[in-house]
Amino acid sequence: MLTGGRCGVTVSEKTVTVIGGGLAGSECAYQLARRGVKVELREMKPQHRSPAHKSDQLAELVCSNSLRSDSPESAIGLLHQELRRLGSVILTSADTHRVPAGEALAVDRERFSGAVTALLTGAPNVTVVPGEVDTLPEGTVVVATGPLTSDALTRALEGYVGEKLYFYDSIAPIVAADSVDMTVAFRQSRWGRGGSDDYLNLPMDEEAYRRFVRALCAAEKVAPHSFEEPKYFEGCLPIEVMAERGEDTLAHGPMKPVGLTDPRTGRSPYAVVQLRMEDAHGTAYNMVGFQTRLTWTEQRRIFPSIPGLEHAEFLRMGQIHRNTFIDAPRLLGADLSLRAEPRVFFAGQITGVEGYVESAACGYLTALAVHARLTGGTFHPPPATTALGALYRHVTGEAHPQGYVYQPSNVLFGLFPPLPGRVKKADKRAAYSARAQADFGPWLDTVPGVASAGTQRSA
Ligand SMILES: Cc1cc2nc3c(=O)[nH]c(=O)nc-3n(C[C@H](O)[C@H](O)[C@H](O)COP(=O)(O)OP(=O)(O)OC[C@H]3O[C@@H](n4cnc5c(N)ncnc54)[C@H](O)[C@@H]3O)c2cc1C
């Protein structure tokens, strides 16, 4: 299935080491091998496993068997479509082992991972080497060890990046800007500091605030995994933990109204929910300090009780889990290699993308970057208007406003450049999708090895 040197360029005889045979590492190894590069794929299973990994296969889906919406009018569905056109091993194997799930692309997880494993272990340019990697090997290396990178390698990587990895990833919900009721929200920064338009404020009177706190305390929470000690930084506590500490804890914490005056009343509200711009174009807003372990159902039930969010469209719900990722916009160059050690590339969730498909997509881009480096070619990032381009803009930081604190993200329309002109809300998804599809084709023609390699149909 894999053949070498199809791109009409000389590929270095040196072997590239890909560490981690998850979604990103499998995609990256496959795409390199398909373009004639020899790959050693080092995977710590079955000798060592993270607490979330159970199977012996490559490309294991650790939780849901869904690769989410397959509709090209969703950002993730668009990413599916682009990966199919690129001949992604993850997407084509998912299609082959798809199970009925409405609009979602869900798979038979055993057959899916089995198919990817068979393709990689049977590939002439790939050698799968089991065992934990605890120091970076010589030569060109791709680190694709995911959110649960082993402790020994995490420590070794810290030596290269010069800072601590391993975070509790506190993810606050994100809302679509055009779904916030602007007759309630007001734009203001505390004490008028910074840009006056940087924050949207949702004011609450005392009664609404107390009702909200009671709802948080009574709500159903997600139980932490056994490997996730619920040990939070004081500055990063889940809202429900703060609510349980005292009725006014939130009003003195992330919901404090100091330095804010509601222009409609001329007074400071009792409490406030602040929304901070998530993308450079202000299409999406992050609920500041609203990291939470409430179940998504409870978040969807309770957050619309916040004045101004009655009809909010949530682009992402709040979460807290253990994660290992690097500050990619600062540490990586445009070709996803470490600025301080350019022979070391990164791929997958460790770069700060989130999700199975996003990680595979990142693995694909890294393979193109490594291939360009080895062949003396140029790595051409995908256009910003495509789903792959939006993800790339997230990792390189181009999609984010100045001062943005880098956090993992799924692919979202909020990461795309805004649509030109005025587009009705109901037409926006279709417009993003049409623009992406139009811009993807010309870029695809520049990607080495796609036309000749074709799309595999089965394992
Ligand atoms: C508990 C949990 C639940 C999740 N649920 C979902 C979900 O429902 N839907 C979704 O889209 N995403 C989910 N995710 C996120 C998803 O798992 C990741 O986005 C995706 O798997 C990342 O792909 P990756 O290739 O970067 O890492 P992984 O798929 O985790 O692959 C990394 C691989 O590297 C190996 N490895 C680690 N350290 C070493 C080492 N030192 N040496 C050699 N090999 C090593 C691991 O064994 C693993 O096989 C979840 C994550 C977690 C932790």
The ligand as an SDF file (V2000), in Angstrom:
LIG
                    3D

 53 58  0  0  0  0  0  0  0  0999 V2000
   -9.7120   10.7210   29.0960 C   0  0  0  0  0  0  0  0  0  0  0  0
   -9.7560   11.3140   27.7070 C   0  0  0  0  0  0  0  0  0  0  0  0
  -10.9650   11.2810   26.9930 C   0  0  0  0  0  0  0  0  0  0  0  0
  -11.0170   11.8260   25.6860 C   0  0  0  0  0  0  0  0  0  0  0  0
  -12.1860   11.7910   24.9780 N   0  0  0  0  0  0  0  0  0  0  0  0
  -12.2210   12.2310   23.6960 C   0  0  0  0  0  0  0  0  0  0  0  0
  -13.4070   12.1100   22.8950 C   0  0  0  0  0  0  0  0  0  0  0  0
  -14.4240   11.5840   23.3320 O   0  0  0  0  0  0  0  0  0  0  0  0
  -13.3780   12.6070   21.6190 N   0  0  0  0  0  0  0  0  0  0  0  0
  -12.2660   13.1840   21.0910 C   0  0  0  0  0  0  0  0  0  0  0  0
  -12.2840   13.6050   19.9130 O   0  0  0  0  0  0  0  0  0  0  0  0
  -11.1310   13.3000   21.8230 N   0  0  0  0  0  0  0  0  0  0  0  0
  -11.0880   12.8400   23.1040 C   0  0  0  0  0  0  0  0  0  0  0  0
   -9.9460   12.9670   23.8460 N   0  0  0  0  0  0  0  0  0  0  0  0
   -8.8090   13.6140   23.2380 C   0  0  0  0  0  0  0  0  0  0  0  0
   -8.1530   12.6220   22.2800 C   0  0  0  0  0  0  0  0  0  0  0  0
   -7.8620   11.4490   22.9740 O   0  0  0  0  0  0  0  0  0  0  0  0
   -6.9170   13.2180   21.7380 C   0  0  0  0  0  0  0  0  0  0  0  0
   -7.2490   14.4520   21.1100 O   0  0  0  0  0  0  0  0  0  0  0  0
   -6.2210   12.3650   20.7130 C   0  0  0  0  0  0  0  0  0  0  0  0
   -6.1760   11.0140   21.0420 O   0  0  0  0  0  0  0  0  0  0  0  0
   -4.8360   12.9260   20.5970 C   0  0  0  0  0  0  0  0  0  0  0  0
   -4.1440   12.2410   19.6180 O   0  0  0  0  0  0  0  0  0  0  0  0
   -2.5630   12.1340   19.7800 P   0  0  0  0  0  0  0  0  0  0  0  0
   -2.0950   11.2490   18.6910 O   0  0  0  0  0  0  0  0  0  0  0  0
   -1.9990   13.4830   19.9170 O   0  0  0  0  0  0  0  0  0  0  0  0
   -2.3860   11.3900   21.1830 O   0  0  0  0  0  0  0  0  0  0  0  0
   -2.8450    9.8990   21.5590 P   0  0  0  0  0  0  0  0  0  0  0  0
   -3.9470    9.4350   20.6870 O   0  0  0  0  0  0  0  0  0  0  0  0
   -3.0550    9.8830   23.0340 O   0  0  0  0  0  0  0  0  0  0  0  0
   -1.5660    9.0410   21.1800 O   0  0  0  0  0  0  0  0  0  0  0  0
   -0.3700    9.2050   21.8600 C   0  0  0  0  0  0  0  0  0  0  0  0
    0.3480    7.8740   21.8250 C   0  0  0  0  0  0  0  0  0  0  0  0
    1.6470    8.0610   22.3280 O   0  0  0  0  0  0  0  0  0  0  0  0
    1.9800    6.9770   23.1690 C   0  0  0  0  0  0  0  0  0  0  0  0
    3.0250    7.4380   24.0930 N   0  0  0  0  0  0  0  0  0  0  0  0
    2.9040    8.3160   25.1300 C   0  0  0  0  0  0  0  0  0  0  0  0
    4.1100    8.5100   25.7010 N   0  0  0  0  0  0  0  0  0  0  0  0
    5.0130    7.7300   25.0220 C   0  0  0  0  0  0  0  0  0  0  0  0
    6.3940    7.5050   25.1410 C   0  0  0  0  0  0  0  0  0  0  0  0
    7.1370    8.0880   26.0800 N   0  0  0  0  0  0  0  0  0  0  0  0
    6.9880    6.6250   24.2880 N   0  0  0  0  0  0  0  0  0  0  0  0
    6.2670    6.0100   23.3290 C   0  0  0  0  0  0  0  0  0  0  0  0
    4.9410    6.1870   23.1730 N   0  0  0  0  0  0  0  0  0  0  0  0
    4.3180    7.0540   23.9960 C   0  0  0  0  0  0  0  0  0  0  0  0
    0.6680    6.5860   23.8240 C   0  0  0  0  0  0  0  0  0  0  0  0
    0.6810    5.2420   24.2520 O   0  0  0  0  0  0  0  0  0  0  0  0
   -0.3150    6.8220   22.6830 C   0  0  0  0  0  0  0  0  0  0  0  0
   -0.5410    5.6600   21.9240 O   0  0  0  0  0  0  0  0  0  0  0  0
   -9.8610   12.4240   25.1410 C   0  0  0  0  0  0  0  0  0  0  0  0
   -8.6540   12.4500   25.8560 C   0  0  0  0  0  0  0  0  0  0  0  0
   -8.6060   11.8920   27.1280 C   0  0  0  0  0  0  0  0  0  0  0  0
   -7.3050   11.9160   27.8730 C   0  0  0  0  0  0  0  0  0  0  0  0
  1  2  1  0
  2  3  1  0
  2 52  2  0
  3  4  2  0
  4  5  1  0
  4 50  1  0
  5  6  2  0
  6  7  1  0
  6 13  1  0
  7  8  2  0
  7  9  1  0
  9 10  1  0
 10 11  2  0
 10 12  1  0
 12 13  2  0
 13 14  1  0
 14 15  1  0
 14 50  1  0
 15 16  1  0
 16 17  1  0
 16 18  1  0
 18 19  1  0
 18 20  1  0
 20 21  1  0
 20 22  1  0
 22 23  1  0
 23 24  1  0
 24 25  2  0
 24 26  1  0
 24 27  1  0
 27 28  1  0
 28 29  2  0
 28 30  1  0
 28 31  1  0
 31 32  1  0
 32 33  1  0
 33 34  1  0
 33 48  1  0
 34 35  1  0
 35 36  1  0
 35 46  1  0
 36 37  1  0
 36 45  1  0
 37 38  2  0
 38 39  1  0
 39 40  1  0
 39 45  2  0
 40 41  1  0
 40 42  2  0
 42 43  1  0
 43 44  2  0
 44 45  1  0
 46 47  1  0
 46 48  1  0
 48 49  1  0
 50 51  2  0
 51 52  1  0
 52 53  1  0
M  END
$$$$
